[in-house]
């Protein structure tokens, strides 16, 4: 049985990420435009109106596109999993879940937009009496720039600083500040995955499902992978699926509509249908025991040393990718069109090419002289 995976998901998430990245870049450009023009304590109202429009346009584009994508996921699941040529009309359960997913996503983006607007507002009001995000640095830099006659270079350095910081859209419990693009992208990826899971689970009445295991999984997912679950929660031999996904309202109903439809945000665990056909009684019993939360509690890290190392390596690679992307943004803001696209920039960096060395030297020189 193939692992549940929608091939359109990557393209959809890439499209949405471009929307978020454009919105974030447009806002940063608006703030930098004001600085480069030499504005310090006026023009904020007009600038903030443009920022609001940018965020509103971003939300409108997501609201127009994403419901169509979610519906497409449901139709595709019906076609692929049920095995017939043309998907039928969505069931009432699927429609309810689809609407819930879209509403949840739009709520997350609305909150992120509000926080990002506040972040932009702080950056724009740097010349006021209030403490802005860059007030002290901005005023000091402006005075130094005016004294030395190098305001343009000072403004460029401030633009690089803003580009590096990005626009804060969310602060999590650990105190980590999420940039607008990264946070909205995480919301979309999570919602898209939830849609894929919901589409498969509501395509028919198949009750037993297994969360597949990954060799490079995180500790939280490892506790739930490999187990077999009952979608209805009525099978006496397997735990209910909501125990893996978690209930939104702890006192609410034990059904799909009251679960997060994934183990955690950004979770990419997959589901496959489970059957006992062709298995021995001993094998079936082992899988029942493996699935039991009484015999295998969920608060234990069951990963092997190799799995933990594979996960650490994956996270290190991801962290390096994010650092490279931030570096590329800084270089792009400072050096403009001399810096190629991200993929080309990263290839040059990994190869240690002369082109990359030249960009690195120019960037350091610009920062040192600022």
N, C-alpha and C positions, 0 to 999 in steps of 0.2 A: 504494500500500500504506500503510495508516494506521500511524502511529507507535505502538509498543507502550506502552500506558498503562492501568493498571487504575483505573477510576473510583471503586472502593471504597477505594482506598488513602488518600485524604485523610481520609475518615471514620474509617478504622481508626486512622490516626496521631493524629487529633484525640482519639479515645477513649483511646488509650494516654497521650497527653500529659496528659489530665485525671487519669488514674490517678497519674502521676508528680507532677504539680503538687499534687494532694491530699495525697500522701504527704509531700512536702517541706513543705507548709504545715502539716500536722498535727504534724510534728516541731518546726517553728519555734514553733508555738503551744504545744506542750508545754514547750519551753524558756522561752518568754516567760511562760507560766502560773506556772512556778516563780519567775521573777524578780518578776513582779507581786505574787505572794503574799509577797514579802519573804524568800524562802529564799536562803541564801548557801552554807552548807556542810553541808546535810543533805537527805535526800529523793532523792539521786541514783540510788540503786539502783532505786527504784520508777519514777522517771522514765525511766531507761534501759531498763527492761523494757517500758515503753509504747512507747518509740522502736523497740525491736526488733520489737514486734508490728506497728507501723505498716509497717515495712519488709518484714516477712514477709507481711503482707496484700497489699502492693503486688506482691511477687513472685508470690504465689499467683494474683492476678487476671490478671497478664500470662501466667503459665503456663497458665491455664485458657482464656484468650481467643485468644492469638496463634497456637497451632497450628491452631485452627479457621480463622483468617484465612488462614494460609499454604496450607492445604489448599484453601480456597475459591479462592485465586489460581490454583492448578494446575488445578482443575476448569474455571474460567472460561477459562483459556488454551486448554485442550483443546477447549472448545466453540467459542470464537471463531476460533481459528487453523485448526482442522481443518475447520470449516464444517459440523458436524452438530449436531443439536438437543439431544442429551443427552450430557454428558460421561461417559466410562466410568470404570473403576476405575484408580487411579493405578498407574503402572508401578513396578517395584522401584527403578529409578534415581530416579524422582521421590520415592518414599518415603524413600530414603536422603538425598537432598538436603534434603527437608523436615525430617527429623529433625536433620540437621546444622545447618541454619539456626536451628531452635528452640533446640538445645543451645548454639550459639554465643551467641545472644541472651541466654539465661538465665544463661550464664556471665558475660557482660558486666554484666548487671544485678546478679548476686550480688557481683561485685567492686565495683561502684558502691555497692551497699548497705553493704558492709563499710566502704568509705571514708567514706560519709556517716555511718555509725554512729560512727566514730572522730571525725569532725568534731562530731557532736552531743555525744559524750562530752566532748570538750574544752570545748565551750560550757557544759555542765552542771556540770563540775567546777571552776568558776571560783574557788570559795572554798577549794580545797585548796592544798597546798603546791606541787603540780605546776604547771608553766606551762600554763595553759589558753588557748584561743583568744581569750578576752576577759577573762582574769583581771585584768590590770592596769587596764584601762579600767573593768571592773565594780567592783572594790574602790574605786577612786578615786571613781567616780560614786556609789556607795552612801554613802561617807563624806560626800561633798558633799551628797547628798540628805538624809541624816540631820541634817546640820548646819543645813540651811536649811529642813527640814520639807517638802521637796518630793519625797519619794521616788517618788510615783506618776508625776510628770513625768519623773524620771530613768529610771525603768523603761521608760516609753514611748519615750524616746529610744534606750535600749538595744535595745528591740524593733525600732525602725526600722533601727538599725545591723545587727542580725542579719538582718532581712528583706532589706536591701540586699546583704549578703554572701552570703546563701544558704548552702546546705550543700554543701561541696566533695565531689564524687563521683569526680573524676578529675583528675590533673595530667598534661598532655601533655608531649611532649619539649621544647616551646618554653617550658614553665613556666606555661602558661595553666591556671588553675583552672576546671574545669567544674562548674557547679551540678548538683545531682542531677537536676532536671527537664530541663535542657538536654542533659546527657550521655545520659540514658536515652532521651530523645526522638530524639537523633541515632542511637542504636543501633537503635531501632525503625524509623526512616525508612530507614536503610541496609539492615536485614534485609528490610523490606517490598519495597524495590527489588530486592534480590537474589532474592527469591522470584518477583517478576514476570519477571525476566530468565530465571531457571531454568525457570519454567513454560513460557515461550515456546520456549526452546531444547530442552526435552525433550518437546514436544508431538508431534513427528514427526521424521523423518530429514533434514529440510531442512538443507543443510550451509553454504551461504553466507549470511552476515549482515553488515549494515552498521551501524556506529554513526553515528547521525545527528548533524549539526552544529548547534550553537546559536550565535546571534550574540553572546550575552553569556557565553560559556563561560570557564572558568579556563584557565590556561596548561597545566596537566597534561592536562586533557581534550582540549584543542585538538590535542595531538600524536597522539591516537588517533581523533579524530572524522573521519568521511567515508571512512575506510578500509573495505575489504571484508575479512572474515575467514572462515576455514574453521573451523567448529565441531569437526570431527573432527581438524583439523590435518593432513589428508592431501592437500589440494588443492595441486598444485605451483605454482599461480599466485598464491595468496593466503596471507598469514601465518596461523598458528593463533590462535584466539581467546584462548587463555590468555596470549598475549603482551600483550594489552591489559588483561586482568583481573588478571594476576599470579598466580603460584603460591604457595600457602600453604607447602608443603614444596618447597623448590627442588630437592630430589633425588627428589621423588615423581612420581606419574604425570601425564601431560599430558591430563587430562580435567576435566570440570566440577566434580567433587567435590573437586578439589585447587586450585580457584581461588577468589578472593574474590567473583567474580560481579559486580564493579563496578570502576571505575578507582580510586576512592578513597572513603572514608566520606562519606556525604551526597551522593554522586554521583547525578545525575538524568539522565544520558545515556540515550537510548533506542535500541532495536534495531529494524531493519526487515529483512525478507527481501530478499535481493539476487538479481536475475536478469539475465542478459545478453540476454533476449528483446527484440527490436526495436531493439537497439543495433548500431551499425556496428563494424567491426573496429577502426577508429581510436579510437572512444570506449571500447571495451572495453580496449584497450591502455593508454589514458590512465588508466583506473581501476585497472588492474593496477599501473602505475607509481606511481600515487598511494598505493596500499595498501602498497607495498614498504617495509620498514624499512631496506633497504640503500640505496634511492634517496632515501628521505625518513626520516632518523633521527628517533627519538622524543625526543631531547634538545634539540629546537629549538622555539622559540615561533613557530608559524606564523600567529598571529592578526594581523589587520590593525589599523591604528591605531583604526579605528572599533570593532572588536570589543573591543580592550583598554579603550577608554573606556566601552563599554556594560557590560563586566564591573565596572569600577570604580564606575560609577553604581549598578549592582545591589547591590554590596557596601556602598556608602555608605547606600543605602536600607535594607538589612538591618540595618546597624549602628545606624541611627537608630531602627528599629523596636525593637531590643533595648534601646536606651537608654530609649526611651519606656516599655517594659514594666517596666524596673527602677524608673523614676521612679514609675510607677503603683503598684508594690508598696510603695515607701517611703511614698507619700502615703496609701495604703490602711491601712498599719500605723499611721501616726500619726493620721489623721483619721477612720478607721473608715467608717461607712456614709455619711458626707458625700461620699465619693468614689464616682463611678459605676463601672460595669464598664469594662474596658480599652478596648473599641472606642469607647464613648461618651466616655471620658476623652481618647482620642487625637483624636477629632473636635473636641472642645472646645479642645484644645491647638493643633491645626493652624489652627483658626479664630480663635484668640486671644480666645475668648469671655469675657464677664464672669465666668461661672461658673468657668472655668479660672483667671482672674486672682485670684479670691477664694480658691480652693484653694491657689494658689501663695503668696499672702500669708499665709494661715493656717499653712501648713507652715513657711515661713521664720520666722514669729514664734515658733512652737513650738520650732524648733531653736535660735533665738537665745536664748530664755529658759531653755533647758535647761542 
